[in-house]
Amino acid sequence: YNSVGMCDFVGIPIGSLKLKALRDYVNAATGWDMSLWELLKVGERANTMSRIFNLREGFSAADDQLPDRMFEPLQNGKLKGIGLDRQEVGEALELYYNMAGWGNNGVPTKAKLAELDLLWAA
C-alpha cells in the first residue's frame, strides 16, 4: 500500500482494498500490465531496500524490539491482565525475518538480494 501512496494502516486492517483492485488501480494509472505477482515483488523490493537503508544508517535487529510497556498486562478492558509474551514476539520476529529472506539478525541474505536484483545496494 505505501509504495503506491496509500496508507497501509487503513487498507490492510479493514481490508478496504483488495490486492487485485490495487493492481488494477496501478495498471490504470501507469498504463502498465503488471501482474499481482509483479506488484507484490515491487512491494517486497521496496521493503528490503528500506531495510538496507536503515542498516546502512546504523539500525539493527535490536531496534526492532517493542518497548517494555507493550509487555505489561493491560490494566482494564476486556483484555485486562493480558500482555504480550516476549518469547512469542521474539519468535514472530524471527519468523518474519526468515519469511522476508533476511537472516536471524534482520540482515537481508545475499540470496534474497540477488533475487530482488539488489546486490548493488548492500
N, C-alpha and C positions, 0 to 999 in steps of 0.2 A: 504494500500500500504506500509506504513512504516514498518509494522510488518513482512513483507516478504522481506525487504531490497530494496524496490522500492520507488522512490520519489513521494509523492502524489501531489507535485506541478506540476508535468508533467502529471501523469496518470489521475488525476481527471479532471483538467480543459479542457484538449483537448480530453478527452475520448479515449485516445490511447489504453487503455487496459480495456476490459470489465471484469466485476467481474467473469463471468463464465470461461473466459480464465485464469484469475488469479487463480481461484480454480483449474483448470486443471494443471497449472504450479506447484502449491504447491503439488498436489497429485503426479505428475510425479517425482518431486524432492525428496519427502519424502517416497513414497510408500504407503501413506495413501489413504483412500477413503472418504475424507471429503466432506460433502455436502456444498452447498453455504451457507445455514443457519449456519452451524457449523463454517465456515470460518468467517462469519460476527460476530458471537458471540465471536470468538477469538479476533477480532479487537475491539469489544466493551469492552471486558475484559481488554485488554491492555490499552485502552484509560482510563478506570476507574482506573486501577492500577496507571497510570501516574498521574491522578488527586489526588489519595490518597497520593502518594509520595509527590507531590507538597504541599498539605495541611499540611502534616507532617513537611515539611521544612519551613512552615510559610507563604506560599502563601494563598490568599483568593480571594473571588469574586472581591474585589477591584482591584486586579491585572489583572482582565480580561477586564479592560476598555481600550479603544483606546486612544491614545494621542490626546490632544486638536487639533493639526494641522489637524487631519483627519476630523474634523467638519467644518473647514474653507472652504468657497467656492473656487472652482478651479479658477485660475487666467487666464487661457487660454484654448484653445482647444474647441472641440465640446460641452463639458460639462461645459464651463465657467460659473461661478456664482452658480454652484450646489455644495452642500456639504452634508455630512451625517447628518441626524437628530438624535440628542442624544436620544430622546424618542423612536424612531423606533429601534435604535441599542440596547437600553436597553430592549425593548420588545422582540427583536430577541434573545438576550442573555438569557432572562428568558425562552423563548420557547425552546431554545437549552438545558438549564438545565433540564427542565421538560421532554423533549424527551429522554434525557440521563438517566433519573431516578435519577436526583440529585435534591435537594431542591432548593428553590429560592436563597439560599445563596451559591450555587455551590458545596455543600457537598453531595456526594452520599448517598441516603437513605438506611436504613437498609434492606428494601425490595430488592433494586437493588443489594446490596452487597450479600444478600442471594442467589438471582437468579444467580449471576455470581460466586458463591462459593468463595467470597472474604471477608467474615466476619472476617477472621483471620487478614486481612491487615489493618483494620480500627482502 
